[in-house]
C-alpha cells in the first residue's frame, strides 16, 4: 500500500479525536461521560457496522471458506502468542490474585507464605502486559481503518467480525486465567454472550440467505454504521485528555508490550500468511487487524479481576499513539 495515502488516512482518523480531546479539556463534557459514549459504540454502532458489511456482500462458498480461515487463524495466532509470552513472563507472575494480609499480600490463602506488596504489584503488571501484547483494538479502531483503507473490500469487515469473536472468546477464558492465575474466573458464558458474537449470530443467517433489506431499512443500518469511525475517535480523544500523558513514557514494560502488539505481532502475522495459499483480501485484513494497538478490553478485564488497571490504561494509550507511525510503515509490506 502507498505510504502517503495510508499515512494521510490514518492522520485524518486521528484528527477526528481532537473534538473529544477539546471537550474534556475545556470541561464541556465530564470524564464520566466517556463510559456511556463507549456503550453506544459497543452496543449500537459496531453491531450495525458488522451487519452492514454482511448485507453488502453476497454469499459465496469461497467467502464462507475465507471466514473459516480468518476465525481459525485469528484464534490460533492470538493463542500461540499469548502462550509464548506467558512462558517468557511467568517467572514474574504470582500464583493467584493476591489477598491483603497485614501489610503484605499473600499469594495463596491456604499457605503462610507472603510476599512484599511491591513484588505482587510487579506480578500484576506483568500479567496485564501479557494480555495487552495480544488483544488488540480490532473492533473500535480496526474496522474503521479497514473501511478507510479498503473501502471497496466489504468482506474485510466480515473477516474482522469473526476475528473479534475469536478474540473475545480468548479474553474471557485464557485471558481471564492469565490475569488471575485461577481457572475459576474463566467464563465461557461471557465468551459467547457479548455484542460482537450476538451480532454475528444475527448477521450470518441474513448473509447465507442473501437477504436484501428494504431501502429505508438499509439506509438506517448504513447511517448507524458510518457513525462508528467518528464516534470511536472522539472517545479516544476523550481518553487521551483524561490521562496524565507524561506517565505513558516512563515505564519500560509499557513500551515492550506496546511494541510487541503493534510491531512484533503484525510481523509474525505477515510471515505466517505470506506463503499461505489464501486470498489476498484475507491476508491483508489479518495483517491490518494484527497491527492494531491494545484494546480497551484489557483495561476492562483488569478492573473486573483486580489487576493493574493503570498499566493497562497506559499501554492502551501509548500503543494507540505509536500506531499512527507503525501502521503506515507496516502497510508498505502489504
Secondary structure by P-SEA (a helix, b strand, c coil): ccaaaaaaaaaaaaaaaaaaaaaaaaccccccaaaaaaaaaaccaaaaaaaaaaaaccccaaaaaaaaaaaaaaaaaaaaaaaaaaaaccccccccccccccccccccccccccccaaaaaaaaaaaaaaaaaccccccccaaaaaaaacccccaaaaaaaaaaaaaaaaaacaaaaaacccccccccccccccaaaaaaaaaaaaaaacccccaaaaaaaaaaaaaaaaaaaaaaaaaaaacccccccccaaaaaaaaaaacaaaaaaaaaaccccccaaaaaaaaaaaaccccaaaaaaaaaaccaaaaaaaaaaaaaaacccaaaaaaccc
